[in-house]
Amino acid sequence: MPSIQLHGKIFLQGTINALTGLHIGGNSGELDIGGIDNPIIRNAFNRQPYIPGSSLRGKMRGLLDRHFENSLEKRVGRDVRVHECETPADYNGCPVCQIFGVAPIRQLRGKTMPTRLIVRDTFLTPESLASLDRADTDTDYTEIKTEVAIDRITSAATPRQQERVPAGAIFGPIQIVHSLYTRHGSDHDNQLQDELAYFDTVLKGMELLEDDYLGGSGSRGSGQVEFQHLTMTFKSRECYEKPKDVTPITIAENTDIKDLRQSDYIEKVLAAVRAE
């Protein structure tokens, strides 16, 4: 297997604004009489809501699979089907598996690149925590949304409760890290162009998410989010080798997804890599 070289990492930071109530499900841990039917996930130490990186990453991957019309043939458990390339030819032509990773087994053993994308957990900002502390919420930092299931024939109603982080809450800083790799002996310029195209696919996934929803009950109003105040920096391999002499480069500041994708960030990152 040829060696793989890291050329640097792109860091994207900003905030996630919950435009509508946000429900990312957790486990209640015990059966409480009169308790909430659908609790949210919370930090076990301080009971504060947060957005797991796995939820954000998984939603982006699912939306991109639909966008690229990827087949959903791998079963995870009994009820879940996902896309995962199985042959080198499919993998080489699939930006989703290149970005999010794939298990290097069977035909793909020794033929895959490292997973490029890291999405970290994102917590409520101090300002949102203070605002929710002052607010008259149903529980700590959250509201309880009661929905009613109605029998289509008899009109009998069954109420159900769902816990949500209220609209207006802000999570941040979000941190997305994307690594740029090339294979030894390859045409580095062309491969770096491909690597940056993969990062633009990450931004595409974020834009698709803004037009979809995060978490549960999106078709009933929950989960509309917006990425705000985005800052993009690039940390070249020289930053790791010569930390006293070389510092990360700011590529964009206080922007949003649409403006970032329309900017010249690709040219700026390429110039930084070529300057090594």
Beta strands, then each sheet from edge to edge (+ up, - down):
strand 1: 4-18
strand 2: 50-51
strand 3: 74-76
strand 4: 80-82
strand 5: 117-119
strand 6: 122-123
strand 7: 143-150
strand 8: 157-164
strand 9: 170-183
strand 10: 225-236
strand 11: 249-255
sheet 1: 5+ 9- 1+ 10- 11+
sheet 2: 2+ 6-
sheet 3: 3+ 4-
sheet 4: 7+ 8-
end
